[in-house]
């Protein structure tokens, strides 16, 4: 993903908004790709309790915090975003696993 204009090159609010819209579009595509993998993980798991893996969660959050620091992004905000995403994924996975096991 390459910026059409770097932040410093944006001269108007419309310039900034166009770049934010471009980034938002790319983020949704990445979230959709991530979601496909989460769905596949739910298909592989056999027990709803497997959806919540605290050790894995803390490792992922630590990686994202470190990455945020490297990119001069507030690591607390990054953590909040990732924990929200992870919580949503846990509930989604549990729902798929429970629905599948009830059909048997």
C-alpha positions in Angstrom: 0.0 0.0 0.0 1.7 3.2 -1.1 0.5 6.6 -0.1 -0.7 8.8 -2.8 0.4 11.7 -0.7 2.6 11.6 2.4 1.0 13.3 5.4 3.3 16.3 5.1 2.3 16.7 1.4 -1.4 17.0 2.2 -2.4 20.6 2.0 -6.1 20.4 2.5 -8.6 18.5 4.6 -9.8 16.8 1.5 -6.2 15.6 0.8 -6.0 14.1 4.3 -9.5 12.5 4.0 -8.6 10.9 0.7 -5.6 9.3 2.3 -7.5 8.1 5.3 -10.2 6.7 3.0 -7.6 4.8 1.0 -6.1 3.4 4.2 -9.5 2.5 5.6 -10.3 0.6 2.4 -7.1 -1.4 2.7 -7.7 -2.1 6.4 -11.1 -3.6 5.6 -9.5 -5.8 3.0 -6.9 -7.0 5.5 -9.6 -7.5 8.2 -11.6 -9.6 5.7 -8.5 -11.7 4.9 -7.8 -12.1 8.6 -11.4 -13.1 9.2 -11.1 -15.9 6.6 -8.2 -17.4 8.7 -10.2 -17.0 11.9 -13.1 -18.9 10.3 -10.7 -21.6 9.2 -9.3 -21.9 12.7 -12.8 -22.3 14.1 -13.4 -25.1 11.6 -10.2 -26.9 12.8 -10.9 -26.5 16.5 -13.1 -29.1 18.1 -13.9 -27.6 21.5 -15.3 -24.1 22.2 -12.8 -23.6 25.0 -10.0 -23.8 22.5 -11.1 -20.4 21.2 -9.7 -18.7 24.2 -6.0 -19.3 24.6 -4.6 -16.8 27.1 -1.0 -17.6 26.4 -1.4 -17.0 22.7 -3.5 -13.9 23.3 -0.8 -12.3 25.5 1.9 -13.2 22.9 -0.1 -11.6 20.1 -0.8 -8.5 22.2 2.9 -8.2 23.2 4.0 -8.4 19.5 1.5 -5.7 18.5 2.6 -3.4 21.4 6.2 -3.8 20.3 5.3 -3.1 16.7 3.3 -0.1 17.7 6.3 1.3 19.6 8.6 0.7 16.6 6.1 2.7 14.5 5.7 5.5 17.0 2.1 4.6 17.6 0.5 4.6 21.1 1.0 1.0 22.3 -2.0 1.3 24.7 -4.3 2.2 21.9 -2.9 -0.6 19.7 -3.4 -3.1 22.6 -7.0 -1.9 23.1 -7.7 -2.4 19.4 -6.1 -5.8 19.3 -7.8 -7.0 22.5 -11.2 -5.9 21.0 -10.5 -7.8 17.8 -9.3 -10.9 19.7 -12.4 -10.8 21.9 -14.7 -10.6 18.8 -12.8 -13.5 17.2 -13.1 -15.6 20.3 -16.8 -15.2 20.4 -17.1 -15.8 16.7 -15.0 -19.0 16.9 -17.0 -20.3 19.9 -20.2 -19.7 17.9 -19.0 -21.7 14.9 -17.7 -24.5 17.1 -20.8 -24.8 19.2 -23.1 -24.7 16.1 -21.1 -27.4 14.5 -21.0 -29.7 17.5 -24.8 -29.3 18.0 -25.4 -30.6 14.5 -23.7 -33.9 15.2 
